[in-house]
Amino acid sequence: MKDFFMAALPWICMGLLLAIFFARSAHKKKEKDKPENYGTEGMCLGMCFGTALGTALGNNTGIGISVGMLLGLAIGSSITKQK
């Protein structure tokens, strides 16, 4: 069971990430006056930290990248950009 979960986790995280990303971009087209956020920057930093942690904690780079991007998007989306 654990082997299946560890094999499927990157695909599940990437699916969730793409679903959130496309839903936000479709919603963004409707509202132009809404303040911007750091979602893209959070994904980039999350991918970097996920790669580092995945490599350091057992050579699970794929899982580290996908979980890092998902957490980075969640954290970056909650921070609004100042104009």
C-alpha positions as CSV (number, residue, x, y, z in Angstrom):
1,M,0.0,0.0,0.0
2,K,2.8,2.4,0.9
3,D,4.6,1.7,-2.4
4,F,1.5,2.5,-4.4
5,F,0.9,5.7,-2.5
6,M,4.5,6.9,-2.9
7,A,4.3,6.1,-6.7
8,A,0.9,7.9,-7.1
9,L,1.6,10.9,-4.9
10,P,3.5,13.0,-7.6
11,W,0.7,12.4,-10.1
12,I,-2.0,13.4,-7.6
13,C,-0.1,16.5,-6.6
14,M,0.5,17.6,-10.2
15,G,-3.1,17.0,-11.0
16,L,-4.2,19.2,-8.1
17,L,-1.7,21.8,-9.0
18,L,-2.8,22.0,-12.6
19,A,-6.5,22.1,-11.6
20,I,-5.9,25.0,-9.2
21,F,-3.7,26.8,-11.6
22,F,-6.1,26.7,-14.5
23,A,-9.1,27.5,-12.3
24,R,-7.4,30.5,-11.0
25,S,-6.4,31.7,-14.5
26,A,-9.9,31.2,-15.8
27,H,-11.3,33.2,-12.8
28,K,-8.6,35.9,-13.3
29,K,-9.8,36.6,-16.8
30,K,-13.2,37.6,-15.4
31,E,-11.9,40.0,-12.7
32,K,-9.2,42.4,-13.9
33,D,-9.3,44.8,-11.0
34,K,-8.5,42.1,-8.4
35,P,-5.1,42.5,-6.6
36,E,-2.3,40.2,-7.8
37,N,-0.6,37.6,-5.6
38,Y,2.6,35.6,-5.5
39,G,1.3,32.3,-6.7
40,T,3.8,31.8,-9.5
41,E,6.8,32.9,-7.4
42,G,5.6,30.6,-4.6
43,M,5.5,27.6,-7.1
44,C,9.1,28.3,-8.2
45,L,10.5,28.6,-4.7
46,G,8.5,25.6,-3.6
47,M,9.9,23.5,-6.4
48,C,13.4,24.5,-5.4
49,F,12.9,23.8,-1.7
50,G,11.0,20.6,-2.5
51,T,13.9,19.4,-4.6
52,A,16.4,20.1,-1.9
53,L,14.3,18.4,0.8
54,G,13.5,15.4,-1.4
55,T,17.1,14.9,-2.1
56,A,18.2,15.3,1.5
57,L,15.6,13.1,3.0
58,G,15.9,9.9,1.0
59,N,16.3,10.7,-2.7
60,N,12.6,11.2,-3.4
61,T,13.1,14.1,-5.8
62,G,9.8,13.7,-7.7
63,I,7.7,13.7,-4.6
64,G,9.6,16.7,-3.2
65,I,9.1,18.7,-6.4
66,S,5.4,18.0,-6.6
67,V,4.6,18.6,-2.9
68,G,6.9,21.7,-2.9
69,M,5.1,23.2,-5.9
70,L,1.7,22.5,-4.3
71,L,2.6,24.1,-1.0
72,G,4.4,27.0,-2.7
73,L,1.2,27.8,-4.7
74,A,-0.9,27.7,-1.6
75,I,1.4,30.0,0.4
76,G,2.1,32.3,-2.5
77,S,-1.6,32.7,-3.3
78,S,-2.4,33.9,0.2
79,I,0.1,36.8,-0.1
80,T,-1.1,39.8,-2.1
81,K,1.2,42.1,-4.0
82,Q,1.4,45.8,-3.0
83,K,1.0,48.4,-5.7
